[in-house]
Amino acid sequence: MKKLLIIPIFISLLLAQNAKDKDLVVKITEKIPYITTINSGKKIIVKRIQDTNNRLTDDYTKTSRPCPPFCIQPTNVADGVKNIGELELLSFMQNEVPKGKGVVIDARLKNWFEIETIPSSINIPFPVIQNASREKAKKIFKLLGMKVKPNGDWDFSKARKLAIFCNGMWCGQSKHFINGMIAHGYPKDKMLYYRGGFQSWKLLGLTTVVHKEIKK
């Protein structure tokens, strides 16, 4: 009897979820209401803010910052490193991150990461790799899946693919991070550059996470 009840319960849950999906006014695409990913070991739903009157009110409303250092970044930040947009990053978060095949890297300084970031991301501030010794780079790369051969050579065949972002298309922190990774030998074809960064992510009303509350 219990086995027979499983199917009706499953159908009820499926119908309830479909009804919930239809209630979303603001979807990611016409066919994608939201995605799921893993953040700090827990499943999280990533979707857009449903209030169609919502407006940004924080520092990401700014259009202009002194240049240098806040200059417009090129789409091709480094030859061999692919540039991606939000849909590609969302697909990466849903399909690569939970399987352990990919890592989203927030290349900003730690305090920015703690205040607010993109779900599933880990923080490797750009100066860490930009100023790293070979030994320090090896430790970081090993955490990202690189193996060291018996002869001491670095084997990147199982290294994870990285999706890298910073504050936005006016922010050079991702470029510094990527150049640091390249300088130490991380394969270019295993790095993706999300040029739009956190400002574009917030502009689209996508889910963010806070790692450290700021007490007023």
Protein Blocks (a to p, Z undefined) as FASTA:
>chain_A
ZZmmmmmmmmmmmmmmmmmmmmpmbdfblmlmbdcddeehiacdddddfblkbccfbfkl
pfbdcddfbdcddfblbghiacddfklmmmmmmmmmmnopaccddfbdfklmmmoccehi
acddfklmmmpcfklmmmmmmmnopacdfkopacfklpccdddddfbjkbcklmmmmmmm
mmnopafklcccdfklmmlmmmnopacddfbdcdZZ
